[in-house]
Amino acid sequence: MVKNEIVFKGTKEGLHVVLRGDLSFAEIKDMLEKKIKPSKRFFEGAKIIGFSGRNILEEEYFELKSIVEDQYGMEVIGIYNDLNINSLYDVEEKAKRYYENEEERQDVEGKGLFIRSTIRSGQFIKHSGNIVIMGDVNPGAYLEAKDSIMVMGIMRGTAHAGSAGNYDSYIAAFRLEPMQLRIGDIIARSPDGMPYKSGIPEIALVKRGMIIVEPY
C-alpha cells in the first residue's frame, strides 16, 4: 500500500494535493501516479486547486500539472504563485463546528457515534470509530470516521470513512446522493452538472483500488 506522503484534501471548490515528508521530486511524481492511477476513472474531470505542504519549483509545478492534466484528465485551476507555500490547507479549518447536543448524540464504548438529528450545512462530525446518523446529511455537511459511516436517511454532504487508512470501511445510506465520498485517500464525486439520484439503499466500498457503489 502506498504511504500517505501524498494526500488529497477535498473541498467544494476542488482538491488540494498535499505533499508531505522529504520526498525527492522524482519520488513525488512516482507516488502521485500510484495514488491516481488505480482510481483514474473517478479522478477524470476533477479540479486541482493547488499543491501544498512543501515548496516546489516553478518547473516542478508545471511538470505535475502536465501529468495530472495530460495523463489523467484532471484540471489544475490554481496558479504557481498561489501554490508555492508550506501551509497545509485542510477542509477541517473551514468547518470546525462539532455537533455537541448530548441529547441527540451517543458515544457507545468509544466505538460508535450515534446522532439522532439532521446534520446541517457547515456542521463537521469527526469520530475515532463508526458514525451512524439517524437522519439526513445536508449538502455542505462533513462526516469523518476512522471506520465506517451509515446514514439512515439521505446522504447529500461529504463523507470520509477510513480516515486513518482503513480501506475495509464503507459508507452506506438509505439514499446515497453525496457531494463527495472518500475512503482512505480514494475519492469519488458526482460528475459536474449531473447530480446522482439514488432510489434504493446503497453502500460505497473499495474494490480494485476504486470506490464502487452497490445496492445495500
C-alpha positions as CSV (number, residue, x, y, z in Angstrom):
1,M,0.0,0.0,0.0
2,V,1.2,3.5,-0.9
3,K,2.2,5.5,2.2
4,N,0.5,8.8,3.0
5,E,3.2,11.2,1.8
6,I,0.7,12.5,-0.7
7,V,-2.8,13.2,0.4
8,F,-5.8,14.6,-1.5
9,K,-7.9,17.1,0.5
10,G,-11.4,17.7,-0.9
11,T,-13.3,20.9,-0.7
12,K,-16.4,22.1,-2.6
13,E,-14.0,24.2,-4.9
14,G,-11.9,21.2,-5.7
15,L,-8.9,19.1,-4.5
16,H,-5.7,20.2,-2.7
17,V,-2.8,17.9,-3.3
18,V,-0.8,17.9,0.0
19,L,2.9,16.9,-0.4
20,R,4.2,15.6,2.9
21,G,7.6,14.3,4.1
22,D,11.0,14.8,2.4
23,L,10.5,13.1,-0.9
24,S,12.6,13.9,-3.9
25,F,10.7,15.3,-6.9
26,A,11.2,12.0,-8.7
27,E,9.6,10.2,-5.7
28,I,6.7,12.8,-5.7
29,K,5.9,12.1,-9.3
30,D,6.1,8.4,-8.9
31,M,3.9,8.4,-5.8
32,L,1.4,10.8,-7.3
33,E,0.8,8.5,-10.2
34,K,0.5,5.5,-7.8
35,K,-2.2,7.4,-6.0
36,I,-4.2,8.4,-9.1
37,K,-3.8,5.5,-11.5
38,P,-5.9,2.9,-9.5
39,S,-8.8,5.4,-9.4
40,K,-8.3,7.1,-12.7
41,R,-12.0,6.9,-13.7
42,F,-13.1,8.8,-10.6
43,F,-10.4,11.5,-10.9
44,E,-11.2,12.4,-14.5
45,G,-12.6,15.9,-14.7
46,A,-11.6,16.7,-11.1
47,K,-10.3,20.2,-10.4
48,I,-6.9,20.6,-8.6
49,I,-6.8,23.9,-6.6
50,G,-3.1,23.5,-5.6
51,F,-0.1,21.6,-4.4
52,S,0.7,22.4,-0.8
53,G,2.6,21.2,2.2
54,R,6.1,22.0,0.8
55,N,7.7,24.3,-1.6
56,I,8.1,23.2,-5.2
57,L,10.0,25.0,-8.0
58,E,8.0,26.5,-10.9
59,E,9.2,24.0,-13.4
60,E,8.3,21.2,-11.0
61,Y,4.8,22.7,-10.6
62,F,4.3,22.7,-14.4
63,E,5.5,19.1,-14.7
64,L,3.0,18.0,-12.1
65,K,0.3,20.0,-13.9
66,S,1.2,18.3,-17.1
67,I,1.0,14.8,-15.5
68,V,-2.5,15.2,-13.9
69,E,-4.0,17.0,-16.9
70,D,-2.5,15.2,-19.9
71,Q,-2.4,11.7,-18.4
72,Y,-5.4,11.6,-16.1
73,G,-7.9,14.2,-17.4
74,M,-7.8,16.4,-14.4
75,E,-7.7,20.3,-14.4
76,V,-5.4,22.5,-12.4
77,I,-7.2,25.7,-11.7
78,G,-4.6,27.3,-9.3
79,I,-1.6,29.3,-10.4
80,Y,2.0,28.8,-9.3
81,N,2.3,31.9,-7.1
82,D,-0.6,30.7,-5.0
83,L,0.8,27.2,-4.6
84,N,4.4,27.8,-3.5
85,I,3.6,27.6,0.2
86,N,4.4,25.4,3.2
87,S,1.0,25.7,4.9
88,L,-1.5,22.8,4.8
89,Y,-4.9,23.8,3.6
90,D,-7.4,21.5,5.2
91,V,-11.1,21.4,4.8
92,E,-11.4,20.9,8.5
93,E,-10.3,24.5,9.1
94,K,-13.4,25.7,7.2
95,A,-15.8,23.8,9.4
96,K,-14.9,23.0,13.0
97,R,-18.3,23.0,14.4
98,Y,-19.0,19.7,16.2
99,Y,-22.5,18.6,17.0
100,E,-22.4,18.8,20.8
101,N,-26.1,18.4,21.7
102,E,-25.7,15.4,24.2
103,E,-29.5,14.6,24.0
104,E,-29.0,13.8,20.3
105,R,-25.5,12.3,20.5
106,Q,-24.4,9.0,22.0
107,D,-20.9,7.6,22.1
108,V,-21.1,3.8,22.7
109,E,-17.9,2.4,24.4
110,G,-15.8,4.7,22.3
111,K,-16.5,2.7,19.1
112,G,-19.7,4.1,17.6
113,L,-21.1,7.6,17.5
114,F,-24.9,7.7,17.1
115,I,-26.6,11.0,16.2
116,R,-30.4,11.3,16.1
117,S,-30.8,14.5,14.0
118,T,-30.3,16.1,10.6
119,I,-26.8,17.3,10.0
120,R,-26.9,20.8,8.6
121,S,-24.6,22.6,6.1
122,G,-21.4,23.8,7.8
123,Q,-21.5,21.1,10.6
124,F,-18.4,18.9,10.9
125,I,-18.7,15.5,12.6
126,K,-15.5,13.6,13.4
127,H,-15.1,10.3,15.3
128,S,-12.5,7.7,16.0
129,G,-14.8,4.8,15.3
130,N,-18.1,4.3,13.3
131,I,-20.6,7.1,12.7
132,V,-24.3,6.4,12.5
133,I,-26.7,9.3,11.6
134,M,-30.4,8.7,12.3
135,G,-31.5,11.5,9.9
136,D,-30.4,13.3,6.8
137,V,-27.0,14.8,6.0
138,N,-27.4,18.1,4.1
139,P,-25.1,19.5,1.3
140,G,-22.2,21.3,2.9
141,A,-22.1,19.0,6.0
142,Y,-18.9,16.9,6.5
143,L,-18.6,13.5,8.2
144,E,-15.2,11.9,9.0
145,A,-14.8,8.5,10.7
146,K,-11.8,6.2,11.2
147,D,-14.1,3.3,10.5
148,S,-17.4,3.2,8.6
149,I,-20.3,5.7,8.1
150,M,-24.0,4.8,7.9
151,V,-26.8,7.4,7.3
152,M,-30.3,6.3,8.0
153,G,-31.7,9.0,5.7
154,I,-30.5,11.0,2.7
155,M,-26.7,11.5,2.4
156,R,-26.1,14.7,0.4
157,G,-23.0,16.0,2.1
158,T,-19.3,14.9,2.2
159,A,-18.4,11.6,3.9
160,H,-14.8,10.4,4.6
161,A,-14.6,6.8,6.0
162,G,-11.4,5.0,6.9
163,S,-9.7,8.3,7.6
164,A,-6.7,6.6,9.2
165,G,-6.2,4.3,6.1
166,N,-8.8,1.6,6.8
167,Y,-9.8,0.6,3.2
168,D,-12.1,-2.1,4.6
169,S,-14.5,0.6,5.8
170,Y,-17.6,1.7,3.9
171,I,-20.2,4.4,3.5
172,A,-23.9,3.4,3.4
173,A,-27.1,5.4,3.2
174,F,-30.8,4.9,2.7
175,R,-30.4,7.3,-0.2
176,L,-26.8,8.0,-1.2
177,E,-26.6,11.3,-3.1
178,P,-23.3,12.8,-1.8
179,M,-21.3,15.8,-2.9
180,Q,-18.2,13.6,-2.4
181,L,-17.3,10.3,-0.9
182,R,-13.8,9.3,0.3
183,I,-12.5,6.0,1.8
184,G,-8.9,6.3,2.9
185,D,-7.3,8.5,0.3
186,I,-9.5,7.4,-2.6
187,I,-12.1,10.0,-3.6
188,A,-15.3,9.7,-5.7
189,R,-17.6,12.6,-6.5
190,S,-20.7,13.2,-8.6
191,P,-19.9,14.4,-12.1
192,D,-20.3,18.2,-12.6
193,G,-23.9,19.1,-13.6
194,M,-25.1,15.5,-13.2
195,P,-26.2,15.1,-9.5
196,Y,-26.7,11.4,-8.7
197,K,-30.1,10.4,-7.5
198,S,-30.5,7.2,-5.5
199,G,-33.7,5.3,-5.3
200,I,-32.6,2.5,-3.1
201,P,-30.3,2.0,-0.1
202,E,-26.7,1.8,-1.3
203,I,-23.2,1.1,0.0
204,A,-19.9,2.5,-1.2
205,L,-16.7,0.4,-0.7
206,V,-13.3,0.0,-2.1
207,K,-12.8,-2.7,-4.8
208,R,-9.8,-3.0,-7.1
209,G,-8.4,0.3,-5.9
210,M,-11.5,2.4,-6.6
211,I,-14.8,3.3,-4.8
212,I,-17.7,1.2,-6.0
213,V,-21.3,1.9,-5.2
214,E,-23.6,-1.1,-4.9
215,P,-27.2,-1.8,-3.7
216,Y,-27.1,-2.3,0.1
